[in-house]
Amino acid sequence: MKSGVFGILKARFLINDDAVKNWRFIVFIILLAIIMIANTQRYEQKVFEIAKLTNETKELRSEFVDRRSELMKLKLESNVTNEMAKKEIYPSSVPPVKIEIVKEEEKSFFKRIWQ
């Protein structure tokens, strides 16, 4: 037992005759650890990016709602009338008249022949 623990502490398993197998395993473990660290870092970057985009989306949505409410207020007839009155343009007292244009039916070839 003592020789096993002392052998590990003195790293004899790295300098023995069959140490090549041990070195390959150690390099494999190191590569796996590097890949795992890189994967975790990419995952965290994506989580931060998603959180940032979510906040930006919320801000843009609230700005959209504010602009839409401002537009609705500006489109009110009373506001339009007040703005036009400043430019000395007043609403008409005569209501508009709808003009209807009746389009003649286009006669088919056979109907034109029989006329």
Secondary structure, 3 states (H helix, E strand, C coil): CHHHHHHHHCCHHHCCCCHHHHHHHHHHHHHHHHHHHHHHHHHHHHHHHHHHHHHHHHHHHHHHHHHHHHHHHHCCHHHHHHHHHHCCCCCCCCCCCCCCCCCCCCCCHHHHHHC
